Amino acid sequence: MSERSLVTSGAALVHQPVTDAEGRVAAYTLHDIALHQRPGPVAEPAATEESLDAEYDQTDLTSLAAGRPLLLQATRRVLTGDDESVVAYLSAEQAESPQVAALVSSRHARNLRTSMTGFTGTEAEVVLLPRLTVVGIDTAAPDNRLGELIDLAHSLDVKVIAERVRTVEGHRRAFGLGADLVEGRLLPAGEPERGGLSASDISCLELLALLTEEPVDYDAVTGLVAADPNLAVGVLHLVNSAVFALPQPVDSVRRAVVLVGPRLLRALATTSLNQSTRTSTDELWHVLARATACWNLAGDDIGYTVGLLSAVVDQRRVDPAWLARMAGMSDSATEALVRLKGPVGAALASVRAHEYGDPRVALGFGIDPHQVSRAWLDALPEARGIAAALTAEG
């Protein structure tokens, strides 16, 4: 199936972090990728207000915000709403509309926040600036123009988000030119390497290998978990967390292993693998959402493990073939992780590209980008709860 013959069945919403110069998450954005594009011969069609509102109705926006502002692509319903955690995210086209300008003024009078994407300094945009909290600027602009736009926004006390930043170099450039924040996940940099794992890391990989067997040998799993202090404490902490909300605390590692089950044990092993990179709750949420989205999209439980390992590859720059071998993965799972082969590989490629802001990659695998978007958005609430439980102290 070609990209042209596959038409998305709904809005493919992309959820992206907005971070400061230190990498701390200050907000999240949720928008259709076409929001960043001005009209032109190669522009993707923008989602309709009806399709956006339908997606919002199916989505746990509170979980997506994670206690931070959520820059939400604006519809009339969003603009007239009263949710203080939502920052209405205007498109460049909306900024030119007198009707939208009136709604922005109304939001400003009610102390509700509004932002704009693709700010280019047009007269209509400048008129709106005093009533905006933040504007997004496309980093594809040359340095002198980007600097001018940033200075213009700052002159009216409006913060600037550098949009679609994907590389470390782009990150440095944006902040060097005066941007306050950047939007987007940074693509992994550096050549993958073999080795560099501790004894505890090896235990985590052995656990992942045991959990891919059918049926799972719980005696072997329990023995491995009990022999590693980090895993033992982690599984007891997880089973006694709000994720399970059991009436009585569980003190037995064996019982905890059975109650937690294979999928969450995989999540625990991956959390331990990423501890050396100081994975934050936000990053772990992303890892678990990738795994769950791959699992749901592929319709295969192995998609969860492949999604987890792919996140380890991205975060720790480990050679994927070596990691798959260390984890005892099957040939088909290894092909999915390393070469993106088969249904699981296609799901992984589509989900990963979606995370980094390119949902169109799914089309090349014959997958509807809207399906990828829904798999990702539906995975986030569960992923957030598990991430919070796995990283909680005490």
Buried (B, 14 or more C-beta within 10 A) or exposed (E): EEEEEBEBEBBBBBBBBBBBBEEEBBBBBBBBBBBBBEEEEEEBEBBEBEBBBBBBEEBEBEBBBBEBBBBBBBBEEBBEBEBEBBBBBBBBEBBBBEEBBEBBEBBBEEEBBBBBBBBBBEEBBBEBBEBBBBBBBBBEBEEEBBBBBBEBBBEEEBBBBBBBBBEEEBBEBBBEBBBBBBBBBBEEEEEBEEEEBEEBBEBBBBBBBBBBEEEBEBEBBBBBBBEBEBBBEBBBBBBBBEBBEEEEEBEEBBBBBBBBEBBBBBBBBBBBBBBBEEBBBBBBBBBBBBBBBBBBBBEBBBBBBBBBBBBBBBBBBBBBBBBBBBBBBEEBBBBBBBEBBBBBBBBBBBBBBBBBBBBBBBBBBEBBBBBBBBBBBBBBBBBBBBBBBBBEEE
